[in-house]
Amino acid sequence: MQKFLEKTLETYCLPPIQRSGVCIHETSHVQHLYEAFEGTLKPAVHEQTLLTQLHPTPALCGTPKEKAFATIRELEPFDRGYFGGAIGWSSIEKSEWIVGIRSCIIQGNRATLFSGTGIVKGSDPHREWEELNDKLKLYDSIFFFG
């Protein structure tokens, strides 16, 4: 993921690209590792161009992107729908974007939750399933439908 972000940002941003280093964000059920990258777009580059190149990141579909998409289409028996995407804002001076890797669609009093795990070579499917359940517990404290 870091190499993907660095390579993409180096293509579209002026040096230097600033990195926060890996940080931990703790919630009541899980811990999230994250790293912030900051750069200045090259003069001829629009932020939409950069977002198009970044999305979907390896966190959403894997890498290399084309092979990951093919594998997902082959193995998953369902449509991912609105699984994740770029979430952010922009103004004339600045923009900030993050990768949203969990989402929810609310229709009336029904909520459909989307989440996933970071399946990599050597992953234990049972531990990944437990992690997925822990991630979805976060929704328990946010949504109540009576």
TORPA-4810 file (N, C-alpha, C, O; in nm, 3 decimals):
<nodes>
NODE_1_0.083_-0.119_0.000_0.000_0.000_0.000_0.088_0.126_0.000_0.064_0.218_-0.078_M
NODE_2_0.189_0.129_0.088_0.275_0.246_0.096_0.345_0.272_-0.038_0.352_0.386_-0.083_Q
NODE_3_0.396_0.166_-0.100_0.466_0.182_-0.228_0.371_0.232_-0.335_0.408_0.317_-0.416_K
NODE_4_0.247_0.180_-0.337_0.147_0.225_-0.432_0.120_0.375_-0.415_0.118_0.449_-0.513_F
NODE_5_0.098_0.419_-0.291_0.071_0.560_-0.265_0.190_0.647_-0.301_0.173_0.751_-0.366_L
NODE_6_0.309_0.606_-0.260_0.429_0.684_-0.292_0.449_0.699_-0.443_0.472_0.809_-0.492_E
NODE_7_0.439_0.589_-0.514_0.459_0.590_-0.659_0.357_0.681_-0.728_0.393_0.761_-0.815_K
NODE_8_0.232_0.668_-0.688_0.126_0.750_-0.749_0.146_0.898_-0.716_0.136_0.983_-0.804_T
NODE_9_0.174_0.928_-0.590_0.194_1.068_-0.551_0.317_1.128_-0.617_0.316_1.245_-0.656_L
NODE_10_0.424_1.050_-0.629_0.545_1.101_-0.695_0.518_1.137_-0.842_0.581_1.227_-0.896_E
NODE_11_0.426_1.065_-0.904_0.392_1.093_-1.044_0.316_1.224_-1.058_0.337_1.296_-1.156_T
NODE_12_0.230_1.257_-0.963_0.139_1.371_-0.977_0.169_1.488_-0.884_0.106_1.593_-0.895_Y
NODE_13_0.264_1.472_-0.791_0.294_1.579_-0.694_0.439_1.624_-0.704_0.527_1.551_-0.750_C
NODE_14_0.461_1.747_-0.660_0.597_1.800_-0.652_0.667_1.742_-0.529_0.602_1.713_-0.429_L
NODE_15_0.798_1.723_-0.537_0.868_1.677_-0.417_0.880_1.792_-0.317_0.879_1.908_-0.358_P
NODE_16_0.891_1.764_-0.190_0.890_1.632_-0.128_0.747_1.591_-0.090_0.661_1.675_-0.067_P
NODE_17_0.725_1.461_-0.084_0.600_1.405_-0.033_0.623_1.381_0.116_0.719_1.313_0.155_I
NODE_18_0.537_1.436_0.199_0.552_1.419_0.343_0.466_1.302_0.391_0.353_1.283_0.346_Q
NODE_19_0.523_1.225_0.484_0.454_1.109_0.541_0.451_1.122_0.692_0.547_1.168_0.754_R
NODE_20_0.340_1.081_0.751_0.327_1.089_0.897_0.399_0.974_0.967_0.430_0.984_1.086_S
NODE_21_0.424_0.865_0.895_0.468_0.743_0.959_0.344_0.665_1.002_0.236_0.722_1.011_G
NODE_22_0.360_0.538_1.027_0.246_0.455_1.062_0.198_0.491_1.202_0.276_0.500_1.297_V
NODE_23_0.067_0.512_1.213_0.003_0.548_1.339_-0.104_0.444_1.371_-0.148_0.370_1.284_C
NODE_24_-0.145_0.441_1.497_-0.250_0.349_1.541_-0.368_0.432_1.589_-0.353_0.523_1.670_I
NODE_25_-0.486_0.397_1.538_-0.611_0.456_1.587_-0.689_0.344_1.653_-0.727_0.247_1.588_H
NODE_26_-0.714_0.358_1.783_-0.783_0.253_1.858_-0.931_0.288_1.873_-0.967_0.402_1.901_E
NODE_27_-1.015_0.186_1.856_-1.158_0.199_1.884_-1.190_0.098_1.994_-1.101_0.030_2.044_T
NODE_28_-1.316_0.089_2.030_-1.352_-0.004_2.138_-1.337_-0.150_2.097_-1.327_-0.237_2.183_S
NODE_29_-1.336_-0.180_1.964_-1.331_-0.320_1.921_-1.207_-0.357_1.840_-1.164_-0.472_1.843_H
NODE_30_-1.151_-0.262_1.768_-1.038_-0.293_1.681_-0.938_-0.178_1.682_-0.967_-0.067_1.728_V
NODE_31_-0.820_-0.206_1.629_-0.719_-0.104_1.608_-0.700_-0.087_1.457_-0.705_-0.185_1.382_Q
NODE_32_-0.679_0.036_1.414_-0.656_0.063_1.274_-0.516_0.120_1.257_-0.478_0.214_1.328_H
NODE_33_-0.439_0.066_1.164_-0.312_0.125_1.127_-0.338_0.221_1.012_-0.415_0.189_0.921_L
NODE_34_-0.276_0.337_1.015_-0.292_0.431_0.905_-0.165_0.515_0.891_-0.083_0.524_0.982_Y
NODE_35_-0.151_0.574_0.775_-0.040_0.665_0.750_-0.091_0.777_0.660_-0.159_0.751_0.561_E
NODE_36_-0.060_0.900_0.695_-0.102_1.016_0.616_0.012_1.057_0.522_0.129_1.059_0.561_A
NODE_37_-0.025_1.089_0.401_0.069_1.139_0.300_0.023_1.279_0.261_-0.097_1.305_0.250_F
NODE_38_0.120_1.369_0.240_0.085_1.506_0.203_0.177_1.553_0.093_0.299_1.533_0.098_E
NODE_39_0.118_1.617_-0.008_0.197_1.667_-0.119_0.127_1.782_-0.188_0.010_1.811_-0.161_G
NODE_40_0.199_1.847_-0.277_0.146_1.957_-0.358_0.137_1.909_-0.503_0.236_1.863_-0.560_T
NODE_41_0.018_1.920_-0.560_0.000_1.877_-0.698_0.088_1.956_-0.793_0.112_2.075_-0.774_L
NODE_42_0.136_1.888_-0.895_0.211_1.956_-1.001_0.116_2.055_-1.069_-0.005_2.033_-1.069_K
NODE_43_0.169_2.163_-1.127_0.083_2.270_-1.182_-0.025_2.223_-1.280_-0.136_2.277_-1.277_P
NODE_44_0.002_2.128_-1.364_-0.096_2.087_-1.465_-0.190_1.975_-1.417_-0.272_1.927_-1.495_A
NODE_45_-0.179_1.934_-1.291_-0.256_1.820_-1.241_-0.376_1.869_-1.160_-0.362_1.953_-1.071_V
NODE_46_-0.494_1.816_-1.192_-0.615_1.846_-1.115_-0.634_1.734_-1.013_-0.598_1.619_-1.039_H
NODE_47_-0.690_1.766_-0.899_-0.707_1.665_-0.794_-0.792_1.547_-0.840_-0.771_1.435_-0.793_E
NODE_48_-0.887_1.569_-0.931_-0.968_1.458_-0.981_-0.882_1.355_-1.054_-0.909_1.235_-1.048_Q
NODE_49_-0.778_1.401_-1.123_-0.685_1.310_-1.190_-0.615_1.222_-1.088_-0.604_1.101_-1.106_T
NODE_50_-0.568_1.283_-0.981_-0.501_1.206_-0.876_-0.596_1.107_-0.810_-0.560_0.991_-0.790_L
NODE_51_-0.717_1.151_-0.778_-0.814_1.061_-0.716_-0.847_0.942_-0.806_-0.861_0.829_-0.758_L
NODE_52_-0.858_0.968_-0.935_-0.886_0.860_-1.029_-0.774_0.758_-1.031_-0.799_0.638_-1.045_T
NODE_53_-0.650_0.803_-1.017_-0.536_0.712_-1.016_-0.522_0.637_-0.884_-0.473_0.524_-0.882_Q
NODE_54_-0.566_0.699_-0.776_-0.554_0.636_-0.644_-0.665_0.535_-0.615_-0.644_0.437_-0.545_L
NODE_55_-0.784_0.561_-0.670_-0.899_0.476_-0.638_-0.920_0.369_-0.743_-0.914_0.400_-0.862_H
NODE_56_-0.943_0.245_-0.704_-0.940_0.196_-0.567_-0.798_0.164_-0.523_-0.718_0.111_-0.602_P
NODE_57_-0.766_0.194_-0.400_-0.635_0.164_-0.345_-0.625_0.014_-0.318_-0.726_-0.055_-0.317_T
NODE_58_-0.505_-0.036_-0.295_-0.490_-0.177_-0.257_-0.571_-0.215_-0.134_-0.608_-0.332_-0.118_P
NODE_59_-0.600_-0.119_-0.046_-0.681_-0.149_0.072_-0.823_-0.191_0.034_-0.888_-0.263_0.110_A
NODE_60_-0.870_-0.147_-0.081_-1.005_-0.182_-0.125_-1.010_-0.303_-0.217_-1.105_-0.380_-0.212_L
NODE_61_-0.909_-0.320_-0.302_-0.922_-0.429_-0.400_-0.798_-0.517_-0.410_-0.807_-0.625_-0.468_C
NODE_62_-0.686_-0.478_-0.357_-0.565_-0.557_-0.369_-0.472_-0.501_-0.474_-0.497_-0.397_-0.534_G
NODE_63_-0.362_-0.574_-0.494_-0.263_-0.531_-0.591_-0.195_-0.655_-0.649_-0.177_-0.753_-0.576_T
NODE_64_-0.156_-0.655_-0.774_-0.181_-0.551_-0.874_-0.331_-0.541_-0.904_-0.403_-0.641_-0.902_P
NODE_65_-0.377_-0.420_-0.932_-0.518_-0.388_-0.942_-0.594_-0.478_-1.040_-0.701_-0.529_-1.007_K
NODE_66_-0.540_-0.496_-1.159_-0.612_-0.573_-1.262_-0.631_-0.719_-1.219_-0.739_-0.776_-1.234_E
NODE_67_-0.525_-0.779_-1.165_-0.532_-0.918_-1.119_-0.626_-0.930_-1.000_-0.703_-1.025_-0.990_K
NODE_68_-0.620_-0.833_-0.910_-0.707_-0.835_-0.792_-0.853_-0.826_-0.833_-0.937_-0.901_-0.782_A
NODE_69_-0.886_-0.734_-0.926_-1.024_-0.723_-0.974_-1.071_-0.855_-1.035_-1.183_-0.899_-1.009_F
NODE_70_-0.987_-0.916_-1.117_-1.024_-1.043_-1.181_-1.050_-1.151_-1.076_-1.146_-1.227_-1.088_A
NODE_71_-0.967_-1.159_-0.974_-0.982_-1.258_-0.868_-1.110_-1.233_-0.788_-1.183_-1.326_-0.757_T
NODE_72_-1.137_-1.106_-0.757_-1.259_-1.072_-0.683_-1.382_-1.113_-0.763_-1.474_-1.175_-0.708_I
NODE_73_-1.385_-1.079_-0.891_-1.500_-1.114_-0.976_-1.518_-1.266_-0.985_-1.631_-1.315_-0.994_R
NODE_74_-1.408_-1.338_-0.984_-1.413_-1.484_-0.996_-1.460_-1.551_-0.866_-1.539_-1.645_-0.870_E
NODE_75_-1.412_-1.503_-0.751_-1.435_-1.573_-0.625_-1.553_-1.524_-0.542_-1.614_-1.603_-0.469_L
NODE_76_-1.587_-1.396_-0.551_-1.695_-1.345_-0.466_-1.831_-1.371_-0.530_-1.852_-1.337_-0.647_E
NODE_77_-1.922_-1.431_-0.455_-2.053_-1.465_-0.511_-2.156_-1.352_-0.502_-2.276_-1.377_-0.512_P
NODE_78_-2.111_-1.228_-0.483_-2.203_-1.116_-0.465_-2.141_-0.989_-0.524_-2.021_-0.984_-0.551_F
NODE_79_-2.225_-0.889_-0.542_-2.180_-0.759_-0.589_-2.135_-0.677_-0.468_-2.207_-0.669_-0.369_D
NODE_80_-2.017_-0.618_-0.474_-1.967_-0.540_-0.361_-2.046_-0.412_-0.338_-2.037_-0.354_-0.229_R
NODE_81_-2.122_-0.367_-0.435_-2.200_-0.246_-0.416_-2.111_-0.129_-0.377_-2.009_-0.104_-0.440_G
NODE_82_-2.151_-0.059_-0.273_-2.076_0.059_-0.227_-1.980_0.021_-0.114_-1.984_0.081_-0.007_Y
NODE_83_-1.894_-0.077_-0.139_-1.805_-0.127_-0.035_-1.716_-0.017_0.022_-1.699_-0.010_0.144_F
NODE_84_-1.658_0.066_-0.061_-1.569_0.169_-0.010_-1.537_0.270_-0.117_-1.579_0.255_-0.232_G
NODE_85_-1.464_0.372_-0.080_-1.427_0.473_-0.178_-1.352_0.587_-0.114_-1.317_0.583_0.004_G
NODE_86_-1.328_0.689_-0.195_-1.260_0.810_-0.147_-1.363_0.901_-0.079_-1.469_0.929_-0.135_A
NODE_87_-1.330_0.945_0.040_-1.417_1.033_0.116_-1.335_1.157_0.149_-1.223_1.146_0.200_I
NODE_88_-1.388_1.275_0.121_-1.310_1.393_0.152_-1.378_1.522_0.112_-1.499_1.526_0.088_G
NODE_89_-1.299_1.625_0.106_-1.348_1.758_0.072_-1.238_1.833_-0.003_-1.121_1.795_0.000_W
NODE_90_-1.279_1.940_-0.070_-1.177_2.024_-0.132_-1.225_2.167_-0.139_-1.344_2.196_-0.146_S
NODE_91_-1.127_2.257_-0.138_-1.150_2.400_-0.156_-1.048_2.449_-0.258_-0.972_2.368_-0.312_S
NODE_92_-1.044_2.577_-0.284_-0.947_2.630_-0.379_-0.804_2.608_-0.330_-0.715_2.582_-0.410_I
NODE_93_-0.782_2.620_-0.199_-0.647_2.610_-0.144_-0.604_2.470_-0.105_-0.485_2.439_-0.108_E
NODE_94_-0.699_2.384_-0.067_-0.659_2.258_-0.006_-0.768_2.153_-0.024_-0.885_2.186_-0.043_K
NODE_95_-0.729_2.027_-0.019_-0.826_1.917_-0.013_-0.770_1.809_0.077_-0.649_1.799_0.097_S
NODE_96_-0.860_1.729_0.130_-0.819_1.618_0.216_-0.907_1.499_0.184_-1.030_1.511_0.179_E
NODE_97_-0.844_1.384_0.162_-0.916_1.264_0.122_-0.867_1.144_0.202_-0.748_1.134_0.233_W
NODE_98_-0.958_1.055_0.235_-0.921_0.931_0.302_-0.984_0.815_0.225_-1.073_0.834_0.142_I
NODE_99_-0.938_0.695_0.253_-0.996_0.575_0.195_-1.098_0.522_0.294_-1.064_0.481_0.405_V
NODE_100_-1.224_0.524_0.253_-1.330_0.469_0.337_-1.342_0.320_0.309_-1.378_0.281_0.198_G
NODE_101_-1.312_0.237_0.408_-1.313_0.092_0.383_-1.429_0.021_0.451_-1.436_-0.102_0.448_I
NODE_102_-1.520_0.095_0.511_-1.645_0.039_0.560_-1.754_0.138_0.524_-1.733_0.259_0.528_R
NODE_103_-1.870_0.086_0.489_-1.978_0.175_0.452_-2.112_0.114_0.486_-2.121_-0.001_0.529_S
NODE_104_-2.217_0.194_0.467_-2.351_0.153_0.503_-2.449_0.223_0.410_-2.433_0.342_0.380_C
NODE_105_-2.550_0.150_0.366_-2.660_0.210_0.290_-2.783_0.200_0.378_-2.818_0.091_0.424_I
NODE_106_-2.850_0.312_0.400_-2.971_0.314_0.479_-3.088_0.344_0.387_-3.090_0.446_0.318_I
NODE_107_-3.186_0.254_0.386_-3.308_0.271_0.307_-3.424_0.249_0.402_-3.450_0.137_0.445_Q
NODE_108_-3.495_0.356_0.436_-3.603_0.346_0.534_-3.546_0.305_0.668_-3.457_0.372_0.720_G
NODE_109_-3.597_0.195_0.725_-3.544_0.148_0.854_-3.453_0.028_0.837_-3.433_-0.049_0.931_N
NODE_110_-3.399_0.010_0.717_-3.310_-0.103_0.689_-3.169_-0.050_0.657_-3.153_0.044_0.579_R
NODE_111_-3.069_-0.111_0.719_-2.929_-0.073_0.694_-2.854_-0.195_0.641_-2.864_-0.305_0.695_A
NODE_112_-2.779_-0.172_0.533_-2.692_-0.276_0.479_-2.549_-0.232_0.505_-2.507_-0.125_0.459_T
NODE_113_-2.474_-0.314_0.578_-2.337_-0.279_0.618_-2.238_-0.351_0.528_-2.258_-0.467_0.491_L
NODE_114_-2.131_-0.281_0.493_-2.026_-0.336_0.410_-1.894_-0.324_0.486_-1.862_-0.216_0.537_F
NODE_115_-1.819_-0.432_0.493_-1.689_-0.429_0.556_-1.604_-0.537_0.492_-1.654_-0.618_0.413_S
NODE_116_-1.477_-0.540_0.523_-1.389_-0.640_0.467_-1.266_-0.658_0.554_-1.250_-0.592_0.656_G
NODE_117_-1.181_-0.749_0.511_-1.057_-0.774_0.584_-0.940_-0.765_0.486_-0.960_-0.765_0.365_T
NODE_118_-0.823_-0.757_0.538_-0.703_-0.748_0.455_-0.646_-0.885_0.426_-0.550_-0.928_0.491_G
NODE_119_-0.705_-0.955_0.331_-0.658_-1.089_0.296_-0.527_-1.078_0.219_-0.520_-1.016_0.113_I
NODE_120_-0.424_-1.138_0.274_-0.293_-1.140_0.209_-0.240_-1.283_0.215_-0.295_-1.368_0.283_V
NODE_121_-0.133_-1.307_0.143_-0.072_-1.439_0.144_-0.040_-1.478_0.288_0.023_-1.402_0.361_K
NODE_122_-0.085_-1.597_0.327_-0.060_-1.645_0.463_-0.169_-1.609_0.562_-0.159_-1.646_0.680_G
NODE_123_-0.275_-1.539_0.519_-0.384_-1.505_0.610_-0.453_-1.630_0.660_-0.465_-1.729_0.588_S
NODE_124_-0.497_-1.624_0.785_-0.576_-1.731_0.844_-0.723_-1.694_0.826_-0.769_-1.598_0.887_D
NODE_125_-0.798_-1.768_0.743_-0.938_-1.731_0.715_-1.024_-1.719_0.841_-1.112_-1.633_0.846_P
NODE_126_-1.001_-1.802_0.942_-1.080_-1.796_1.065_-1.052_-1.668_1.142_-1.144_-1.605_1.195_H
NODE_127_-0.926_-1.629_1.150_-0.892_-1.503_1.219_-0.945_-1.383_1.142_-0.989_-1.285_1.202_R
NODE_128_-0.941_-1.390_1.009_-0.994_-1.281_0.926_-1.145_-1.267_0.949_-1.197_-1.156_0.956_E
NODE_129_-1.215_-1.380_0.960_-1.359_-1.378_0.984_-1.389_-1.315_1.120_-1.482_-1.236_1.133_W
NODE_130_-1.309_-1.351_1.222_-1.326_-1.291_1.355_-1.302_-1.140_1.350_-1.375_-1.063_1.412_E
NODE_131_-1.199_-1.098_1.275_-1.170_-0.955_1.260_-1.286_-0.883_1.192_-1.324_-0.773_1.232_E
NODE_132_-1.342_-0.946_1.091_-1.456_-0.887_1.021_-1.573_-0.867_1.118_-1.635_-0.760_1.118_L
NODE_133_-1.602_-0.966_1.199_-1.709_-0.953_1.297_-1.680_-0.842_1.397_-1.771_-0.768_1.435_N
NODE_134_-1.555_-0.828_1.440_-1.518_-0.720_1.532_-1.538_-0.584_1.466_-1.585_-0.490_1.531_D
NODE_135_-1.503_-0.572_1.339_-1.522_-0.445_1.268_-1.671_-0.409_1.261_-1.708_-0.294_1.281_K
NODE_136_-1.754_-0.507_1.234_-1.897_-0.480_1.223_-1.959_-0.446_1.358_-2.065_-0.383_1.361_L
NODE_137_-1.897_-0.486_1.470_-1.948_-0.449_1.602_-1.945_-0.298_1.622_-2.020_-0.244_1.702_K
NODE_138_-1.857_-0.229_1.548_-1.851_-0.084_1.559_-1.984_-0.022_1.525_-2.022_0.081_1.582_L
NODE_139_-2.056_-0.083_1.432_-2.186_-0.030_1.391_-2.290_-0.042_1.503_-2.385_0.037_1.507_Y
NODE_140_-2.273_-0.139_1.592_-2.370_-0.160_1.700_-2.389_-0.033_1.783_-2.501_-0.004_1.827_D
NODE_141_-2.283_0.042_1.804_-2.294_0.161_1.888_-2.340_0.283_1.810_-2.369_0.387_1.868_S
NODE_142_-2.348_0.271_1.678_-2.386_0.386_1.596_-2.532_0.380_1.554_-2.601_0.482_1.554_I
NODE_143_-2.581_0.262_1.518_-2.713_0.248_1.462_-2.807_0.172_1.556_-2.768_0.071_1.615_F
NODE_144_-2.926_0.220_1.568_-3.030_0.146_1.637_-3.159_0.162_1.558_-3.208_0.273_1.538_F
NODE_145_-3.212_0.051_1.516_-3.336_0.051_1.441_-3.438_-0.027_1.520_-3.422_-0.148_1.538_F
NODE_146_-3.543_0.039_1.567_-3.642_-0.031_1.649_-3.768_-0.063_1.575_-3.861_-0.122_1.632_G
</nodes>
